[in-house]
Structure formats: C-alpha cells, structure tokens
Amino acid sequence: MMETGYKSGFAAVVGRPNVGKSTLLNALLGFKVSIVSNKPQTTRNTVQCVLTRPHAQVVFLDTPGLHKPLHKLGEYMVKSAFRALEDIDVVIWLVEMGSWTAADEHILRELAPVEQPVILAVNKMDRIDPAEYDAFLREVAAKRDFAAVIPISAQEGTNLDQLEEAIIECLEDGPQYYPEDWVTDQPERILVAEFIREELLVRTEEEIPHSIAVDVDQIEEDEERNLIRIRATIYVERDSQKGIVIGKGGRMLKEVGISAREQIERLLNTQVYLDLWVKVKKDWRNKPGALREFGYE
C-alpha cells in the first residue's frame, strides 16, 4: 500500500549541449548512468533513471542537448529532447553560470507553452566569483516564472540537496513506480556501448566523436573462467577515421579497451574480457536504416 504523503513523478532535464546534464544526474544518483564528456551532444538518447528516497521517487529523463540539427541523427536528438517534455511533472532546465546564449533563448521560447513547473538550475557556479553571479541570477530569474532558481555545481556537488528538495516539492502524492534498488531502465548492452563511446569521445577531436557509433554484438558468460565476454564493434564514417580510432600500432584502441573495461567491470561487478573491432559504415548519421540499427529510432 502506498505510504501517505509519498511523492513521485517524472522530471525532464533539459539544456543546451555540454551544459552538464549527465554530470548532474550522475551526481544526484550517486551512480553512473550517463556518459560525460567535454564534447557537446554527448547524450544521444533520452536516458531514464530513478532517484528513490524514503519519502519520494523521481524518475529522471536525461535528454540530448537542444541544438540546431545538422544531420538526421541531430534531428532525432532534438525530437527526443522535446518528446521528453510530454507527460512529465517538472522540468529541470540547466544553464551555465555567467553564460546566456542564443541556444538558451531558443529553449526559453520552446518552454513557453510548458505549464508544468520549471526549475532553473544554474550550473558551474564554482567557475566564477560569487560576487559576480548574483547579477546573473537576477537576470535569468526574470526570464519566466520559475518554480525555483538554484545555483549549483554538478561537478563539486554544491547545492544538490537544495535542488533535490525543490524537485520533490513540485511533485504530487503518488506511487513508487520502481523498486528501491532500481537505478536505470537502460539495458546492460546499451550502458556497455555508451561506456566504450565515452572513452572514444575523450580521446578524439573535432568531427570524429560525432561520427562514432558502438554496437555490442555479444555478451556471454564464461563460467569456466568466471568472467563475462563482450564483443563490440565501433563504427565510423570514413576509412581515415578508422585509422585514427585504432591508432598507431593499435595503441588508441587498446587504451579505449582498458578504460572501458574498468567501467564495465564496476557496472557488472565481475571480471570482463572486452573484444573491440572497428568498421566503416559510410555516412551512417544520415541513413535511417543505420540509425535504427544503432537504436536511434
């Protein structure tokens, strides 16, 4: 039976690319459910994850960054972000302290018809002097009627308790949708692919990060050796990119494999043998068939 006064609901986290949405969710949950990179547009799918407290449960949707799409993958990402606003209870809009851009103005216009409470979380407060950000907070607070305006640092964990309280305050009484130990609805296969892609993102520059897709071909248990065997294929769009991803003497691919394996072992809590391959699928970001194959429907 539902506990009296128990609150629950769905929260969409929105914001322009690279503003810290995935870092914020990982910090709130205390568990890595979304990859983090200094490259914009890191998140490609709306990731559902769950924060459970004794008095409340919040189901978060980590949306792709809102931006002007340059290809069919970009169009999918933007549609996915705005689709996350349907049937939710509260919006957490993340902006960067001291930086208001044209992209933020675009999001402001898109959020105009949204009737649900909108909390403005002003991230990266640790980057500038506190004496300088009061004026910025007053400026952004006047943009619309916000349920709350809260300066935070997702990286340092500053004011996250205050943000969590504001989110729960916006929810109505409701059931516990997921078990207490449930953290994400993402299948292990998807999380494994994302951890591999994250390691590639941090090691490559310019266009290559956005040309990468990772498909996990096989996950099987090796009972004899007491480990999990994983085979994954990294797809790029051009032959020249394949050489960069592999690296001289296979060095890049080896580094990616070692770091990704460590993350996957923490996720699965067991030893992992990771086998990585690199293939070319020309111009896959503009091919609907390839997008579906990689899970971007």
C-alpha positions in Angstrom: 0.0 0.0 0.0 1.2 3.5 -0.9 2.6 5.4 2.1 0.6 8.6 2.9 2.4 11.7 1.7 4.7 9.7 -0.5 5.6 11.8 -3.6 6.5 10.6 -7.1 6.7 11.8 -10.6 8.7 12.3 -13.8 11.3 15.0 -14.3 12.9 16.1 -17.6 16.4 17.5 -17.5 16.9 19.9 -20.5 19.5 22.3 -21.6 21.9 23.2 -24.4 24.7 20.8 -25.3 27.6 20.4 -22.9 26.0 22.3 -20.0 26.4 19.4 -17.6 23.1 17.4 -17.7 24.7 14.0 -17.5 27.1 15.1 -14.8 24.2 16.4 -12.7 22.2 13.2 -13.0 25.2 11.0 -12.1 25.9 13.2 -9.1 22.2 13.1 -7.9 22.0 9.4 -8.3 25.5 8.5 -6.9 25.7 6.1 -9.8 27.0 6.5 -13.4 24.0 6.1 -15.8 25.0 8.6 -18.4 28.3 9.3 -20.1 30.2 12.5 -19.5 32.5 14.3 -22.0 33.7 17.8 -22.7 32.4 17.3 -26.3 28.9 18.7 -26.9 25.9 16.5 -27.8 27.3 13.6 -25.8 23.9 12.1 -24.9 22.1 10.7 -27.9 19.1 9.0 -26.3 16.7 10.0 -23.6 18.0 8.1 -20.6 15.6 7.1 -17.8 17.0 6.8 -14.3 15.4 6.7 -10.9 16.2 8.5 -7.6 14.4 6.9 -4.6 14.2 8.4 -1.2 12.2 7.2 1.9 9.5 9.9 1.1 9.7 10.2 -2.7 10.7 8.8 -6.0 11.8 10.9 -9.0 12.1 9.3 -12.5 14.5 11.4 -14.5 14.8 11.8 -18.2 18.2 12.9 -19.3 17.6 14.4 -22.7 20.0 15.1 -25.6 21.2 18.7 -25.7 18.9 21.0 -27.6 20.6 22.4 -30.7 20.2 23.1 -34.4 20.4 19.7 -36.2 22.9 19.3 -39.0 22.0 15.7 -39.9 19.3 13.1 -39.4 21.0 11.9 -36.2 20.8 15.5 -34.9 17.1 15.7 -35.9 16.5 12.6 -33.9 18.3 14.0 -30.9 16.3 17.2 -30.9 13.0 15.4 -31.3 13.9 13.1 -28.5 14.7 16.0 -26.2 11.3 17.7 -26.8 9.4 14.4 -26.7 10.7 14.0 -23.1 8.6 17.1 -22.1 5.4 15.2 -22.8 3.6 13.8 -19.8 6.2 14.9 -17.2 5.6 16.6 -13.9 8.6 19.0 -13.6 11.3 20.4 -15.9 14.8 21.0 -14.7 16.4 23.4 -17.1 20.2 23.6 -16.8 22.1 26.7 -17.9 25.7 27.8 -17.3 26.6 30.4 -14.8 27.5 33.7 -16.4 26.8 32.4 -19.9 23.4 33.1 -21.6 23.4 32.1 -25.3 21.2 32.1 -28.4 20.6 28.4 -27.7 19.2 29.3 -24.2 16.9 31.9 -25.9 15.7 29.1 -28.2 15.0 26.8 -25.3 13.2 29.7 -23.5 10.8 30.0 -26.4 10.3 26.3 -26.7 9.4 26.1 -22.9 6.9 29.0 -23.2 3.9 26.7 -23.6 5.0 24.3 -20.9 2.6 24.5 -18.0 4.5 22.2 -15.6 6.8 23.8 -13.0 10.2 24.7 -14.4 13.2 24.8 -12.1 16.2 26.7 -13.3 19.5 25.1 -12.2 22.4 27.4 -12.8 25.4 25.1 -13.2 29.1 25.6 -12.8 28.8 28.2 -10.1 32.3 27.2 -9.0 33.7 28.6 -12.2 33.2 32.3 -11.2 33.5 34.5 -8.2 30.3 34.5 -6.1 30.3 38.3 -6.1 29.8 38.2 -9.9 27.0 35.7 -10.2 24.3 37.5 -8.2 23.6 39.8 -11.1 23.4 36.9 -13.5 20.9 35.0 -11.2 18.7 38.1 -11.1 18.9 38.4 -14.9 17.9 34.8 -15.6 15.2 34.7 -12.8 13.3 37.4 -14.7 13.2 35.3 -17.9 10.0 33.5 -16.9 8.0 32.4 -13.8 10.3 29.6 -12.4 9.4 27.3 -9.6 12.9 27.9 -8.2 16.2 29.3 -9.4 19.1 27.4 -7.8 22.9 27.9 -8.4 24.7 24.6 -8.3 27.9 22.8 -9.2 27.2 19.3 -10.5 30.9 18.7 -10.6 31.5 19.7 -7.0 28.1 18.6 -5.6 27.2 22.1 -4.4 23.5 22.8 -3.6 22.4 19.4 -5.0 20.4 18.7 -1.8 18.6 22.0 -2.3 17.9 21.1 -5.9 16.6 17.7 -5.0 14.2 19.2 -2.4 12.9 21.7 -4.9 12.2 18.9 -7.4 10.3 16.8 -4.9 8.4 19.8 -3.7 7.0 20.1 -7.3 5.7 16.5 -7.3 2.2 15.3 -6.2 1.4 12.3 -4.0 1.9 9.2 -6.0 3.1 5.6 -6.0 6.6 4.2 -6.0 7.0 3.3 -9.7 10.2 1.3 -9.4 11.9 -0.9 -6.8 14.2 0.9 -4.3 17.3 -0.6 -5.9 16.3 0.3 -9.5 18.7 3.0 -10.9 18.1 2.9 -14.7 15.9 1.3 -17.4 18.8 1.2 -19.8 19.8 -2.4 -20.7 23.3 -3.5 -19.9 24.1 -3.7 -23.6 23.3 0.0 -24.0 25.3 1.0 -21.0 28.3 -1.0 -22.2 28.2 0.6 -25.6 28.0 4.1 -24.0 31.0 3.5 -21.8 33.0 2.5 -24.8 31.8 5.5 -26.7 32.7 7.8 -23.8 36.3 6.6 -23.8 36.5 7.3 -27.6 35.0 10.8 -27.0 37.6 11.8 -24.5 40.5 10.7 -26.8 39.4 12.1 -30.2 39.0 15.6 -31.5 36.7 17.7 -33.7 34.3 15.7 -36.0 35.4 12.2 -35.1 33.4 11.9 -31.8 30.1 12.6 -33.6 30.9 10.0 -36.3 31.2 7.2 -33.8 28.6 4.6 -33.0 29.1 1.5 -30.9 27.2 -1.7 -31.3 27.6 -4.5 -28.7 27.5 -7.8 -30.7 27.7 -10.3 -27.9 27.6 -10.5 -24.1 28.1 -14.0 -22.8 29.2 -15.6 -19.5 32.3 -17.8 -19.4 31.6 -20.0 -16.4 34.9 -21.8 -16.8 37.0 -18.6 -16.4 34.4 -16.8 -14.2 34.1 -13.8 -16.4 31.9 -12.0 -18.9 33.0 -12.0 -22.6 31.9 -8.9 -24.5 32.4 -8.3 -28.3 31.6 -4.8 -29.6 32.0 -3.0 -32.9 33.0 0.6 -33.2 31.5 2.2 -36.4 33.0 5.3 -38.1 32.0 7.0 -41.3 35.3 7.1 -43.2 38.4 5.0 -43.7 40.6 7.8 -42.3 38.6 7.8 -39.1 39.1 4.1 -38.7 42.9 4.6 -38.7 42.6 7.3 -36.0 40.4 5.2 -33.8 42.7 2.2 -34.0 45.8 4.4 -33.5 49.5 3.7 -34.3 50.2 0.1 -33.6 46.6 -0.3 -32.2 47.5 2.0 -29.2 44.3 4.1 -29.2 42.0 1.1 -29.4 44.0 -0.7 -26.6 43.7 2.4 -24.3 40.0 2.6 -25.0 39.5 -1.0 -24.3 41.4 -0.9 -21.0 39.5 2.1 -19.6 36.1 1.0 -20.9 36.6 -2.5 -19.4 37.3 -1.0 -16.0 34.0 0.9 -16.1 32.1 -2.1 -17.4 33.6 -4.3 -14.6 32.3 -1.8 -12.0 28.9 -1.9 -13.6 28.6 -5.7 -13.8 30.7 -6.4 -10.7 32.7 -9.1 -12.4 35.8 -9.6 -14.5 35.3 -8.7 -18.1 37.1 -9.7 -21.3 36.4 -7.0 -23.9 37.0 -7.6 -27.6 36.8 -4.4 -29.7 36.6 -4.1 -33.5 36.4 -1.1 -35.8 34.4 -0.9 -39.0 33.4 1.7 -41.6 29.7 2.4 -42.3 29.9 5.4 -44.6 27.7 8.4 -43.7 25.7 6.4 -41.2 24.3 9.5 -39.4 22.2 10.4 -42.5 20.9 6.9 -43.1 17.6 6.0 -41.4 18.4 2.3 -41.6 21.7 2.7 -39.8 20.1 5.0 -37.2 17.5 2.3 -36.4 20.3 -0.3 -36.3 22.1 1.7 -33.6 18.9 2.3 -31.6 18.1 5.8 -32.8 14.5 5.2 -34.0 
